Amino acid sequence: MTVAECHNQPMRAILCREYGPIDQLVLEDVAPPELRPGTVRVRVKAAGVNYVDTLIVQGRYQLKTPTPFTPGWECVGELVEVAPDVARDAPHLASGTRVLVAAGSGAYAEEVVAPAHAVTVVPDGISDGVAATFVQSYMTAMFALRNRAGAERGQSLLVVGAGGGVGLAAVDVGVSMGLRVFAVASSEEKRRLALDQGAEVAFDVAGDDIKSAVRELAAAEGKAGVDLVYDPVGGDLADTWLRTLGEGGQFLVIGFVGGIPSLPLNQVLLRNRSVIGVEWGSWAMQHRSANEALQREVMTMIAEGQLSPVEPTAYPLERTVDALTDLAQRRAAGKLVVVP
Ligand SMILES: NC(=O)c1ccc[n+]([C@@H]2O[C@H](COP(=O)([O-])OP(=O)(O)OC[C@H]3O[C@@H](n4cnc5c(N)ncnc54)[C@H](OP(=O)(O)O)[C@@H]3O)[C@@H](O)[C@H]2O)c1
């Protein structure tokens, strides 16, 4: 069989036929996507599961993918076919190379076709599981703490949802930047992950008087509160996290898995606090070369052990609905991958 014939064979893929509940997703045999100029074909080894995927398939994400489509924002795999213009312009993207793909869709399948600019060669020293799951969570944390907040060594950082993908990455990135990190999570397993990543303390979101405890920790350094809050959860508790900030403190708005909060502006005025929006995706699209440089830096830090993303829990492709449901229903600790 020639390479072209091989890629005409049906492949298994998850399909979102129309927006709706996660359990409407189906696993089907479909024709492999067409290789067009500027694209490459990747045989998927593992695809990362992100909260964003759960929103996309329900039609609740700000960007709408036309249906029907195969979801799956990011993955790792082996290059198996390269369009002639890519072979000419990007010779490092040769067949057989292990790459990560961050294309926004298509990863919950045996093969994905993606634009060459969304594909990055993965260095040795990074496992398939980590390569399939670090881009969205770590790039968001890096962009938020470094680019948006300008965080400095010695500052204190409160991370909410610290046992989830984006939160756990913020703990790891914060520790690597020399910040004192305080974590908040709902289960023993999630708090353990945050502590293992270097958090100084991990609070139970339901049980502890976190505002008083955080202020006490800050008071030991002569401060009225923490310097930074990293909040991917939102909801009613965002008000409490805002009040943990000390003089000049920065509240980083990351996401709203618990609902979109209303924050009292008097609490922003007090102590000269700021509320800072973070949208890594739009920045990455508008600053492609800066984003690629940041991603290379993050990969090097992972390969050299300065950052240590956790190994994900694996689900077979036929259990993609279970993986997305476990994440959406708050049962997942750390990261998940789907394996075709
Ligand atoms: N701003 C950006 O640039 C950017 C980029 C990527 C992702 N995000 C956003 O970041 C958020 C987190 O994404 P993720 O992939 O890290 O998700 P995740 O792995 O599911 O983690 C989210 C965490 O939120 C907590 N949570 C609290 N209430 C919840 C609820 N009602 N339902 C589900 N989780 C709840 C859970 O922690 P506890 O159980 O410990 O409370 C969970 O571990 C999403 O809103 C996503 O859209 C933003």
The ligand as an SDF file (V2000), in Angstrom:
LIG
                    3D

 48 52  0  0  0  0  0  0  0  0999 V2000
   -7.4570   32.7610   30.3180 N   0  0  0  0  0  0  0  0  0  0  0  0
   -6.8470   31.9170   29.5240 C   0  0  0  0  0  0  0  0  0  0  0  0
   -6.0280   32.2830   28.6830 O   0  0  0  0  0  0  0  0  0  0  0  0
   -7.1720   30.4500   29.6530 C   0  0  0  0  0  0  0  0  0  0  0  0
   -6.4410   29.4740   28.9560 C   0  0  0  0  0  0  0  0  0  0  0  0
   -6.7680   28.1420   29.1430 C   0  0  0  0  0  0  0  0  0  0  0  0
   -7.8340   27.7870   29.9870 C   0  0  0  0  0  0  0  0  0  0  0  0
   -8.5350   28.7600   30.6150 N   0  0  0  0  0  0  0  0  0  0  0  0
   -9.6680   28.4710   31.4970 C   0  0  0  0  0  0  0  0  0  0  0  0
   -9.1840   27.9390   32.7110 O   0  0  0  0  0  0  0  0  0  0  0  0
  -10.2520   27.2280   33.3250 C   0  0  0  0  0  0  0  0  0  0  0  0
   -9.7210   25.9140   33.8940 C   0  0  0  0  0  0  0  0  0  0  0  0
   -9.3670   25.0540   32.8250 O   0  0  0  0  0  0  0  0  0  0  0  0
   -8.6700   23.6470   33.1430 P   0  0  0  0  0  0  0  0  0  0  0  0
   -8.4540   22.9800   31.8280 O   0  0  0  0  0  0  0  0  0  0  0  0
   -7.5500   23.8290   34.0710 O   0  0  0  0  0  0  0  0  0  0  0  0
   -9.8700   22.8980   33.9190 O   0  0  0  0  0  0  0  0  0  0  0  0
   -9.7640   21.7500   35.0400 P   0  0  0  0  0  0  0  0  0  0  0  0
   -8.5440   20.9370   34.8290 O   0  0  0  0  0  0  0  0  0  0  0  0
  -11.0950   21.0950   35.0280 O   0  0  0  0  0  0  0  0  0  0  0  0
   -9.5910   22.5520   36.4070 O   0  0  0  0  0  0  0  0  0  0  0  0
  -10.5890   23.4260   36.8500 C   0  0  0  0  0  0  0  0  0  0  0  0
  -10.6880   23.3600   38.3700 C   0  0  0  0  0  0  0  0  0  0  0  0
  -11.7580   24.2440   38.7310 O   0  0  0  0  0  0  0  0  0  0  0  0
  -12.3450   23.8130   39.9510 C   0  0  0  0  0  0  0  0  0  0  0  0
  -13.8000   23.9660   39.9340 N   0  0  0  0  0  0  0  0  0  0  0  0
  -14.5020   24.7100   40.8100 C   0  0  0  0  0  0  0  0  0  0  0  0
  -15.7990   24.7020   40.5240 N   0  0  0  0  0  0  0  0  0  0  0  0
  -15.9450   23.9100   39.4600 C   0  0  0  0  0  0  0  0  0  0  0  0
  -17.0690   23.5010   38.7070 C   0  0  0  0  0  0  0  0  0  0  0  0
  -18.3110   23.9290   38.9950 N   0  0  0  0  0  0  0  0  0  0  0  0
  -16.8780   22.6720   37.6690 N   0  0  0  0  0  0  0  0  0  0  0  0
  -15.6390   22.2460   37.3590 C   0  0  0  0  0  0  0  0  0  0  0  0
  -14.5060   22.6200   38.0380 N   0  0  0  0  0  0  0  0  0  0  0  0
  -14.6730   23.4310   39.0920 C   0  0  0  0  0  0  0  0  0  0  0  0
  -11.9150   22.3890   40.1540 C   0  0  0  0  0  0  0  0  0  0  0  0
  -11.0450   22.4370   41.2800 O   0  0  0  0  0  0  0  0  0  0  0  0
  -11.5960   22.1540   42.7550 P   0  0  0  0  0  0  0  0  0  0  0  0
  -12.4530   20.9190   42.6390 O   0  0  0  0  0  0  0  0  0  0  0  0
  -10.3600   21.9620   43.5290 O   0  0  0  0  0  0  0  0  0  0  0  0
  -12.3690   23.3810   43.1460 O   0  0  0  0  0  0  0  0  0  0  0  0
  -11.1030   22.0030   38.9150 C   0  0  0  0  0  0  0  0  0  0  0  0
   -9.9950   21.2000   39.2760 O   0  0  0  0  0  0  0  0  0  0  0  0
  -11.3480   27.0870   32.2760 C   0  0  0  0  0  0  0  0  0  0  0  0
  -12.3640   28.0570   32.5170 O   0  0  0  0  0  0  0  0  0  0  0  0
  -10.6390   27.4310   30.9890 C   0  0  0  0  0  0  0  0  0  0  0  0
  -11.5300   27.9430   30.0180 O   0  0  0  0  0  0  0  0  0  0  0  0
   -8.2290   30.0890   30.4590 C   0  0  0  0  0  0  0  0  0  0  0  0
  1  2  1  0
  2  3  2  0
  2  4  1  0
  4  5  1  0
  4 48  2  0
  5  6  2  0
  6  7  1  0
  7  8  2  0
  8  9  1  0
  8 48  1  0
  9 10  1  0
  9 46  1  0
 10 11  1  0
 11 12  1  0
 11 44  1  0
 12 13  1  0
 13 14  1  0
 14 15  2  0
 14 16  1  0
 14 17  1  0
 17 18  1  0
 18 19  2  0
 18 20  1  0
 18 21  1  0
 21 22  1  0
 22 23  1  0
 23 24  1  0
 23 42  1  0
 24 25  1  0
 25 26  1  0
 25 36  1  0
 26 27  1  0
 26 35  1  0
 27 28  2  0
 28 29  1  0
 29 30  1  0
 29 35  2  0
 30 31  1  0
 30 32  2  0
 32 33  1  0
 33 34  2  0
 34 35  1  0
 36 37  1  0
 36 42  1  0
 37 38  1  0
 38 39  2  0
 38 40  1  0
 38 41  1  0
 42 43  1  0
 44 45  1  0
 44 46  1  0
 46 47  1  0
M  CHG  2   8   1  16  -1
M  END
$$$$
